[in-house]
Amino acid sequence: MQTFARLSIAVSLVVAATGPLVAQPAPPSDPGDKGDAKALMASGLKLFAAKDYLGALSVFETAYARFPSGKILLNIGTTLLKLDRKADAANAYQGYVDSRDADPMKKAEVTKVVAGLDIEVGVVEISVTPADAEIQIDKGEWTAAAKLARTRVTPGIFTVHARKSGFSASEQTATVAAGGTRSVALTLSPEVVPTVGGGGTDVDGGLIGRGEADEPPAKLGILALAHVDAKNKGGAAVIGVVYDVFERVQLQAAAILGPSSGGYAGVAFAVLTGKVRPMLLAGVPIFVASGARVGIRGAAGVEVAFNRHISAVAELGVEHMFNPEDSVTATLFIPAVGVIGRL
């Protein structure tokens, strides 16, 4: 019975608000704002009397946006109460109590109404760092954090969102019971602007330059290797091109220059990616010596990228010739060292 009596007092406040709009309001920024608000208030009261509470609420909120008088909050609160939005009604009534133009006698009545509503809603105390962030409760409007430092919500689960330009957004979900109070603290972290290694920062324009080490190397490169035949105390130069078909797969084609010249075609597979790439290689060398001498080469090696243009290569390989010359051993250990240059 006590709660019902308090709510009845709240409903009667709308009728009381049909008198002067404000007692001693601060001068509005636009003299027309006050007149517009009065006209809207009259329309809102007609809708309220016709029990069109949603329409009345929309008009009252528009009036408050035109001229933020505490007395309009009184009507907003009562209309929200008719719509059974008790938490929102309590917030509107509290706004009236805290307003400078609240009627002292009516203020005491409204304070009692708020106390009655607080038994049925939850109170949330919100603190945010930085203090000038914006707050949103569930899917409500974004509001300055200072205005929502203490607010009412419908009992149950709720989520508080916080945002500020230059900071990472944050949120916290909590639960509050009817008649209870819950504290929520949110801290926003400054957004970190990534810097790019090897590049410079344009202080005047605020632009971050990219270093060449961050750009992918060209797929096509020039290969220069020295193949060493330790057994026969000789060797050959291998000059050609490489092409990275995929990140791990590389095609090779080269000319063999030495006592016996020829050509080489092969493929290299990178076991790992990065600046140091262990490699497995296989290919077909063909020498021209009294006809074509065809063989096969298998090797394990490593490619080390000094930068996106230059890589060093080392291989431990074995070559087997299917039709060697009579004076040449069919199978030989042939290591190789060299470089790959890319644009």
Disulfide bonds with the S-S distance in Angstrom:
none
